[in-house]
Each structure stands twice: as structure tokens, then as C-alpha cells.
Amino acid sequence: MLNQANIAARMAAIQPFHVMAILARARQLQEQGRDIFHLEVGEPDFPTPQPIIEAGLQALQNGQTRYTPACGIPALRASIAQYYQERFGIKVDPKRIIVTPGASGALQLVLSVLLNPQDEVLIPDPAYPCNRHFVRLFEANPISIPAYAATNYQLTVADIEQYWTDKTKMVMLATPSNPTGTTLNPTELKALHNVVKARNGVLLVDEIYQGLVYEGEEHSALALGEDVWVINSFSKYFGMTGWRLGWIVAPEWAVEALERLAQNVFLCPSTPAQYAALAAFTPDARAIMEANKQILKARRDYLLPALRELGFVINSQPAGAFYIYADASHFTQDAQELCLQLLEQTGVALTPGIDFGEFEANTKIRFAYTTGIERLEKAVTLLKNYLPRS
Amino acid sequence: MLNQANIAARMAAIQPFHVMAILARARQLQEQGRDIFHLEVGEPDFPTPQPIIEAGLQALQNGQTRYTPACGIPALRASIAQYYQERFGIKVDPKRIIVTPGASGALQLVLSVLLNPQDEVLIPDPAYPCNRHFVRLFEANPISIPAYAATNYQLTVADIEQYWTDKTKMVMLATPSNPTGTTLNPTELKALHNVVKARNGVLLVDEIYQGLVYEGEEHSALALGEDVWVINSFSKYFGMTGWRLGWIVAPEWAVEALERLAQNVFLCPSTPAQYAALAAFTPDARAIMEANKQILKARRDYLLPALRELGFVINSQPAGAFYIYADASHFTQDAQELCLQLLEQTGVALTPGIDFGEFEANTKIRFAYTTGIERLEKAVTLLKNYLPRS
């Protein structure tokens, strides 16, 4: 008889999201009539901007529901290229842009085209957990490098020098980062690029939260040169989470392989989503996104000092995305337990650090400001009344 | 400097679709004003049924564009379960149904959860090419077994007995099959299931073309027991190609692992597509699908004897899907060259056998009856005038 013993070995390394236990309990409590404050969800409370919805409706009415080219419709690849030109002054050949089913699809394509079994990929700890799981999916090894608040939980040149081996193939960075909300500035990025380039490695930069940066000039790692790999998404800044649409910008030498794999593993990205996304670059849609960004900034500007006042330690600079990664060691050595307790006692749902890595994860909590400021204020008050005075 | 030499080894085994060369040339000719007959495309000319479109419009208007549970919205999983009950009299727990981004996503999840590197998967040759590419993606080995027209290009019990080794983990079958359009009847399926089960292997049945069977009773491999794995799709019978939505039915012991992986690699299937698909099981939508099926049957009933009259040999029984896999050895020992020539000289676009395997592929051609019967008639006339008399 077949049973769980027949599951592939790689699955042992692919953990569930621990926040799911929080979510399940939150749902139970809500069903019992409890008011739950969702500071655990990585999805803002904004709807998809109306111009994108309208374009989606139009696409369905026009019967745009058939297969498209595997790398996406040419008009969308051209629009993304134009976006880089207009926003960042970077010239990208549309051929180098591969539209994918979400940034998840992008990550999958990049890693399966580049990684051989046993290759090593350097990743900061904490990081988006799926990154290391995707690496493992293709029998390669994610190497988690402890990352510190003092360096914004980002990798440093010294880290790469220290952890690089002859098996290292790639370094994955994220700016802004999930779960930390921190960014890399152009100078830091350039130094990291140089050290990877000198070792003939691949630099992959996750720019999924690009556009949601509240301090400093916006930039893209693509400015560093055509050898840099970037993944991006329509989910966050563009507000299209459930549509599942993202993209890769790859060096020209890899495009043929990426296209070949996309044909085989996806056939194509969602057709209605692609046509809807054409409207994501219109001035009307952009105005909505920029307004949403200001709302997120206001939430961050409220929440960051409020959490510090509660006794959470935040020595990094959460300049982007919609996350604050806080040290809760003042309160606990078991942040998952504290998260469950806070949910139970205050109705505030949070994500424990262990969802993002292992390094000092038991004292970390991610706060997502994906809900309105009035709700954030109430949540902070509830936490304040429950937590011991700092 | 990085270059193509840095592409992962697995990519050498993942071939492009050779039909893409045909498609590219067809497009060129069309741009020059030539009338091209598309008998190469695996996508019928029917639009998505209007009730599904309406449900999609409603979903967008209701803001159903956010993340859903990783395995799909409960209502859709329940609808699929009910479909098995009503159509096939098979009871399936909705928990065992995992909604995926297309059947491509389904295949990926199943194989990554089950296959260890070097595991062997028995697959008929010819078969849908992505099957063996997906197996290779996870460092396992697809074992292509020559399949013959006399046994409908399906595997036999003797094949499995012969090719089974201690590395064999799984057998993949498809009914109806792409590219052959052939089916397995319940007796054949049961015998194949028994031989796999006796070896403690996994039986995975591709039922992507389920619903498009023009001879005999419809059935599902799920009738054989809860140990059988099935993948299915909203693309073909349900007419939702570009929406990218499919599903898995898995044994209960594997559901937790599948869900965990789905969370990590997909987050969720397309939300608008899921809400639209709820309408796929309504009587109005089903009536349209059944009418489309009758149209496809009429096309097959025309094309099959017509091709035989032209001199193509079809000794299998293409009872389903929308494909006829024909032996062209009367005309050529290089079917890809013949396909290019036919396109050039007659404007009829076809898919060469090498897109589906290696066994006798150089004398095989796939005809897709995804275009109207008048166009099929014209195409046959053009072929008749060009090809030597049989």
C-alpha cells in the first residue's frame, strides 16, 4: 500500500507556512464572533485599481480567454519595458521580459533554468520562505546566511565573501524585503553585484515590492547591467494579488531556455490577467497606486514608533513593502507561542519569525500594515493593555 | 562572463515544441496574405461558454481578485466533487481535490511531491511532451515505451511488466490521449491499475480531455479506487484554455504535502478564474459544452475517413479529444519536413510526430480538428491536390 512514506525526500525541507495555524485559529475565533485584527496578511486591503478591473472586464467581453505566447503578449512585455524606461530611465529590450504566473512562476523558471543539483544559493535569513523551498525543489541547496538588524537584514559583501564556495551559483537579494521591509540602496547593491560578478555568479534581485518604498529614491537593480536577473510582480504595488501575474527580466543569453521552459511548464500566463495588466501602466491606474502608497506610508509612520513604544525593538529601517520585522525578545523566547497567545488574548493576528528562517527567529515577529490605520491603532491599544510594560 | 554554458543540465532534455517553427512560418505566410488552415493548434475555435464569462465578469465586479486558499476556494472543490458524483457516480471527498493553475500546475505538483531523483516514470511514446519534461525537471527519468496503433498507442499490461524496474515509481496514462485521441476502456484501465498496484507503484491518469469522448460510455479512472491519481483541466471540455485552471484528485495521504507545496509554489490558482469556473457546472454552460462536443464529433467523423482516403494510415481508434495521429510513411520518412512543405505549398499547418516522442515519430503527423468543418474540407482538398495519389 502506498502512503506518506512515498512522498519525495525534498518535501521534508519544504515547510508549511506556520502562520496558517494562526489563520485557522483566527478564523475559528471570528466564527465565534471575535473581532480579529489582521496584521498577519501579506496582502493590502485595497481592491485592484478600477482601471485594471475595467480592462479585465473588457478582455472577457472581447473573448480574450485563449492561449497567448508562452512569454506573454507582446504588448504587455513592451509596456513593462516602457515602465522601466519612464520610471527608472533604464532601457530594457522587451525580449528580455518574460511574463509569468505570478512572481512564484518567475522564481520557478529562473531557478529551474539555472540550478543544477547540489548548486548552492546564498539567501539572507530571514527571507521569503518560498525562496529556499524553490531552491530545494530543484535539488539545489539554499544556504541561509544570518542577517542582522544593523545591516537591515540584508546580505553584505563580507557575507558573500565568507559563504561563497565552489558550489555557489547564485545570490538572492530582495529590495524591499519580505519580511523585513528593508531596502538596499544603489551603492550597497552595486557593491554586492561586484562581488558576485567577480565570482562569476548569478545575482537575482527580488523587486516584487518595487514601487512601495517610502524613503529615498526608487531604483532598480537592472541599472547595474544586463547580467542582473530581476523578478517582479503585479501583486503588490499594482494591486493584482489573486490575478497571479509577474515577470522576469533576464540576460539575453537565457531567454531561449526560459521561453522553452515556460512553454512546457505554464503554456502561458493567465490571458485575462495579461490584458487587464495592460491598464496597470495608465496614468489613472498609477494615480490610484500612488495614493495607496501614501496610505501605506502613513500606516508605517504610525506603526513603527507605536511598536517601539510597546517594547518591540526595531533597529533596522523598514523603508518599504508593508512589513515591520520586530524583535520581541523583551517579551518571549518563543515568538510563535506569543503570536498564538496574542491572538487568543487580544485578537491581534501576527506572523511568527520562524516562517522566514531560523536565525534568531524565535524572538521575531512580522507586523503587516495591510489594514487601515484605525484598526492598527486599536490593535496597538489591545497589545499595550495586554503586554507587560517595557 | 556568464553565458548559455551556465544553463542547468536538465534543460538539455527539455525540448521546445517543434510546432513553434511551423507556427512562426504560418504567421509569416499569413502576414503575406496567405490563407492558412490551422490544423496544428491544440485549442478549439469555440469561445469560453458565455455563462462562465458572465461569472468571470461578476467576479471582477465583486472584487474577487484577492488570494484564495492554496488548494482553491471550497465552493469550487465541492462543485468538482459533485460533478464526479453526478456524471460518473463516483464519490470523491472535496478535500482530495486540489485546484491548480492549469493541468500544467497539477502535473508539476504531483510529480514534485512524488518523485525522487532517478525515479523512473513509465510513459507511452507518443505522449504529451511536457509529461516527460516535467519528470526531468525534478531529476527523475521518464522511460518512453514504444506504443503502437494496434493497441491505440496506449500502454499494455505486458509493457508495464517488461519495463518495470526497482526504480520505477509511477505509470502515466492519458485517456483520451494527446496526440492520438485514443482512449482506454474501463477493462483496460482496470488491468493496468492492477499491474501497477501489484508493484506498489503510482498510477497517474491524465483526464484532461475528459468529456470529449465520441464513442462508448464516459468513465473516470477514479472509479478504480482512492489510490489512483487523476489530473484534469478546465481548458478543453470546459473551454477555458487561457484562464489556466485545472485540478488534481489525490489519495488522502498525499493531500497535506500537495497543499504545503501549492502554498509555496503557487500561493493560489487565479482567483477570477476560480469564480468563473463555478459556472462551468451549471446546466446552461453544460448545454453549450455538449453542443460543442457534437460539433467536434462531426468534424472527426468527417476528417478520419478523409485522411484515410488521402493515404494516411490510421489503425488506431481516435475516439476522443480533438486529434488524429496519422502514419504518413506512405509520403515521407521525415514528417517534420513534410509538415513544412505542406504548409508552404498548401497552407495547411500540422504538427509533426517528433513533438510527441521518438518512436516512429518521423513518419507521424498530428491533425487537430480545432477548426470548422468547411475549413477542414478545404484543407483536405488542398492536401489531396498536392499529395501523390495513394
HADDOCK unambig.tbl for C-alpha pairs under 7 A between the chains (distance, minus, plus):
assign (segid A and resid 1 and name CA) (segid B and resid 200 and name CA) 6.23 0.50 0.50
assign (segid A and resid 2 and name CA) (segid B and resid 200 and name CA) 6.42 0.50 0.50
assign (segid A and resid 3 and name CA) (segid B and resid 253 and name CA) 5.90 0.50 0.50
assign (segid A and resid 4 and name CA) (segid B and resid 253 and name CA) 5.74 0.50 0.50
assign (segid A and resid 4 and name CA) (segid B and resid 254 and name CA) 6.42 0.50 0.50
assign (segid A and resid 6 and name CA) (segid B and resid 114 and name CA) 6.65 0.50 0.50
assign (segid A and resid 7 and name CA) (segid B and resid 113 and name CA) 5.81 0.50 0.50
assign (segid A and resid 7 and name CA) (segid B and resid 114 and name CA) 5.00 0.50 0.50
assign (segid A and resid 8 and name CA) (segid B and resid 113 and name CA) 5.46 0.50 0.50
assign (segid A and resid 8 and name CA) (segid B and resid 114 and name CA) 4.77 0.50 0.50
assign (segid A and resid 8 and name CA) (segid B and resid 115 and name CA) 5.34 0.50 0.50
assign (segid A and resid 8 and name CA) (segid B and resid 116 and name CA) 5.19 0.50 0.50
assign (segid A and resid 9 and name CA) (segid B and resid 116 and name CA) 6.44 0.50 0.50
assign (segid A and resid 11 and name CA) (segid B and resid 113 and name CA) 6.57 0.50 0.50
assign (segid A and resid 15 and name CA) (segid B and resid 260 and name CA) 6.94 0.50 0.50
assign (segid A and resid 16 and name CA) (segid B and resid 260 and name CA) 5.13 0.50 0.50
assign (segid A and resid 47 and name CA) (segid B and resid 63 and name CA) 6.55 0.50 0.50
assign (segid A and resid 48 and name CA) (segid B and resid 65 and name CA) 6.98 0.50 0.50
assign (segid A and resid 53 and name CA) (segid B and resid 60 and name CA) 6.35 0.50 0.50
assign (segid A and resid 57 and name CA) (segid B and resid 57 and name CA) 5.82 0.50 0.50
assign (segid A and resid 60 and name CA) (segid B and resid 53 and name CA) 6.36 0.50 0.50
assign (segid A and resid 63 and name CA) (segid B and resid 47 and name CA) 6.58 0.50 0.50
assign (segid A and resid 65 and name CA) (segid B and resid 48 and name CA) 6.99 0.50 0.50
assign (segid A and resid 65 and name CA) (segid B and resid 240 and name CA) 6.86 0.50 0.50
assign (segid A and resid 65 and name CA) (segid B and resid 241 and name CA) 6.77 0.50 0.50
assign (segid A and resid 65 and name CA) (segid B and resid 242 and name CA) 4.71 0.50 0.50
assign (segid A and resid 65 and name CA) (segid B and resid 243 and name CA) 6.14 0.50 0.50
assign (segid A and resid 66 and name CA) (segid B and resid 241 and name CA) 5.45 0.50 0.50
assign (segid A and resid 66 and name CA) (segid B and resid 242 and name CA) 4.20 0.50 0.50
assign (segid A and resid 67 and name CA) (segid B and resid 241 and name CA) 6.02 0.50 0.50
assign (segid A and resid 67 and name CA) (segid B and resid 242 and name CA) 4.52 0.50 0.50
assign (segid A and resid 104 and name CA) (segid B and resid 265 and name CA) 5.85 0.50 0.50
assign (segid A and resid 104 and name CA) (segid B and resid 266 and name CA) 5.98 0.50 0.50
assign (segid A and resid 113 and name CA) (segid B and resid 7 and name CA) 5.80 0.50 0.50
assign (segid A and resid 113 and name CA) (segid B and resid 8 and name CA) 5.45 0.50 0.50
assign (segid A and resid 113 and name CA) (segid B and resid 11 and name CA) 6.57 0.50 0.50
assign (segid A and resid 114 and name CA) (segid B and resid 6 and name CA) 6.65 0.50 0.50
assign (segid A and resid 114 and name CA) (segid B and resid 7 and name CA) 5.00 0.50 0.50
assign (segid A and resid 114 and name CA) (segid B and resid 8 and name CA) 4.77 0.50 0.50
assign (segid A and resid 115 and name CA) (segid B and resid 8 and name CA) 5.34 0.50 0.50
assign (segid A and resid 116 and name CA) (segid B and resid 8 and name CA) 5.20 0.50 0.50
assign (segid A and resid 116 and name CA) (segid B and resid 9 and name CA) 6.45 0.50 0.50
assign (segid A and resid 130 and name CA) (segid B and resid 264 and name CA) 5.30 0.50 0.50
assign (segid A and resid 138 and name CA) (segid B and resid 138 and name CA) 6.00 0.50 0.50
assign (segid A and resid 200 and name CA) (segid B and resid 1 and name CA) 6.22 0.50 0.50
assign (segid A and resid 200 and name CA) (segid B and resid 2 and name CA) 6.43 0.50 0.50
assign (segid A and resid 240 and name CA) (segid B and resid 65 and name CA) 6.85 0.50 0.50
assign (segid A and resid 241 and name CA) (segid B and resid 65 and name CA) 6.76 0.50 0.50
assign (segid A and resid 241 and name CA) (segid B and resid 66 and name CA) 5.46 0.50 0.50
assign (segid A and resid 241 and name CA) (segid B and resid 67 and name CA) 6.02 0.50 0.50
assign (segid A and resid 242 and name CA) (segid B and resid 65 and name CA) 4.71 0.50 0.50
assign (segid A and resid 242 and name CA) (segid B and resid 66 and name CA) 4.21 0.50 0.50
assign (segid A and resid 242 and name CA) (segid B and resid 67 and name CA) 4.53 0.50 0.50
assign (segid A and resid 242 and name CA) (segid B and resid 270 and name CA) 5.69 0.50 0.50
assign (segid A and resid 242 and name CA) (segid B and resid 271 and name CA) 4.99 0.50 0.50
assign (segid A and resid 243 and name CA) (segid B and resid 65 and name CA) 6.12 0.50 0.50
assign (segid A and resid 243 and name CA) (segid B and resid 270 and name CA) 5.20 0.50 0.50
assign (segid A and resid 243 and name CA) (segid B and resid 271 and name CA) 6.05 0.50 0.50
assign (segid A and resid 243 and name CA) (segid B and resid 272 and name CA) 6.81 0.50 0.50
assign (segid A and resid 244 and name CA) (segid B and resid 270 and name CA) 5.78 0.50 0.50
assign (segid A and resid 253 and name CA) (segid B and resid 3 and name CA) 5.90 0.50 0.50
assign (segid A and resid 253 and name CA) (segid B and resid 4 and name CA) 5.71 0.50 0.50
assign (segid A and resid 254 and name CA) (segid B and resid 4 and name CA) 6.40 0.50 0.50
assign (segid A and resid 260 and name CA) (segid B and resid 15 and name CA) 6.92 0.50 0.50
assign (segid A and resid 260 and name CA) (segid B and resid 16 and name CA) 5.12 0.50 0.50
assign (segid A and resid 264 and name CA) (segid B and resid 130 and name CA) 5.29 0.50 0.50
assign (segid A and resid 265 and name CA) (segid B and resid 104 and name CA) 5.85 0.50 0.50
assign (segid A and resid 266 and name CA) (segid B and resid 104 and name CA) 5.97 0.50 0.50
assign (segid A and resid 270 and name CA) (segid B and resid 242 and name CA) 5.69 0.50 0.50
assign (segid A and resid 270 and name CA) (segid B and resid 243 and name CA) 5.20 0.50 0.50
assign (segid A and resid 270 and name CA) (segid B and resid 244 and name CA) 5.77 0.50 0.50
assign (segid A and resid 271 and name CA) (segid B and resid 242 and name CA) 4.99 0.50 0.50
assign (segid A and resid 271 and name CA) (segid B and resid 243 and name CA) 6.06 0.50 0.50
assign (segid A and resid 272 and name CA) (segid B and resid 243 and name CA) 6.83 0.50 0.50
